[in-house]
């Protein structure tokens, strides 16, 4: 899924002379937000699969290890293909934080900066 790069106004003005840098910052923010959503989904999926029986051909410690790999891949796939909306919210927050840092101003209401 290709989403257009939308930078916050202050950030896009600052990086207007360097479109490669603006794109890489937006790509990093998109990747980070998708990783965060995948981590959240993985946690949810682990809880869902915790009650599922092991079946006749699996069992023991290895089944739990492979199940964790499976839930991790499911979570990554869901996040990559649109997810449940968490990545979009995190992405917008990351762009707002980048704008605040690049402008050297205080954060807007509702934006938490480290």
C-alpha positions in Angstrom: 0.0 0.0 0.0 1.6 3.3 -1.1 0.4 6.2 0.9 1.2 9.8 -0.2 3.9 11.6 1.9 2.2 14.3 3.8 4.5 16.5 5.9 3.4 18.9 8.5 3.5 22.5 7.1 6.5 23.7 9.1 8.5 20.6 8.3 7.7 20.7 4.6 8.8 24.3 4.5 12.1 23.6 6.2 12.9 20.6 4.0 11.6 22.1 0.8 15.1 22.6 -0.6 15.9 18.9 0.1 13.1 16.6 -1.1 15.2 13.5 -0.6 15.6 14.3 3.1 11.9 15.1 3.5 11.0 11.8 1.8 13.5 9.8 4.0 12.1 11.4 7.2 8.5 10.6 6.1 9.5 7.1 5.2 11.2 6.5 8.5 8.2 7.9 10.3 5.9 5.6 8.3 8.1 2.6 9.0 8.3 3.3 12.7 4.5 3.7 12.9 3.9 0.4 11.1 6.4 -1.3 13.4 4.6 0.0 16.4 1.3 -1.1 15.1 2.7 -4.6 14.3 4.1 -4.8 17.9 0.7 -4.0 19.3 -1.1 -6.4 17.0 1.4 -9.1 17.9 0.6 -8.7 21.5 -3.1 -9.0 20.8 -2.6 -12.0 18.6 -0.5 -13.8 21.2 -3.5 -13.5 23.6 -5.9 -14.8 20.9 -3.8 -17.8 20.1 -3.0 -18.6 23.8 -6.3 -20.5 24.1 -6.0 -22.4 20.8 -5.3 -26.1 21.1 -2.0 -27.5 19.8 -3.4 -30.1 17.4 -2.4 -33.6 16.7 0.9 -32.9 14.9 2.4 -30.3 17.2 3.1 -29.9 20.9 5.8 -29.2 23.4 8.0 -26.2 23.7 8.7 -25.9 19.9 5.0 -25.4 19.2 5.0 -22.2 21.4 8.1 -20.9 19.7 6.7 -21.4 16.2 3.4 -19.9 17.3 5.2 -16.7 18.4 6.8 -16.5 14.9 3.4 -17.1 13.3 1.7 -14.3 15.3 4.6 -12.0 14.6 4.3 -12.5 10.8 0.5 -12.1 11.0 0.9 -8.8 12.9 3.5 -7.5 10.4 1.2 -8.5 7.5 -1.8 -6.8 9.0 0.1 -3.6 9.7 1.6 -3.5 6.3 -1.8 -3.9 4.6 -3.6 -1.1 6.3 -3.7 -2.3 9.9 -6.4 -1.2 12.3 -5.6 2.6 12.2 -2.9 2.8 14.9 -0.1 3.4 12.5 -1.8 6.4 10.9 -2.3 8.1 14.3 1.3 7.4 15.3 2.6 8.6 11.9 0.8 11.9 12.3 2.1 12.3 15.8 5.7 11.6 14.7 5.4 14.2 11.9 4.0 16.7 14.4 7.0 16.0 16.7 9.4 16.5 13.9 7.8 19.8 13.0 8.1 21.0 16.6 11.7 20.0 16.8 12.6 21.5 13.5 10.8 24.8 14.3 12.2 25.0 17.8 8.8 25.8 19.3 6.7 24.3 22.0 4.6 21.2 21.2 1.0 21.7 20.3 -1.6 20.6 22.8 -1.9 16.8 22.8 1.6 16.2 21.3 4.1 14.6 23.7 7.7 15.3 23.1 10.6 13.5 24.8 
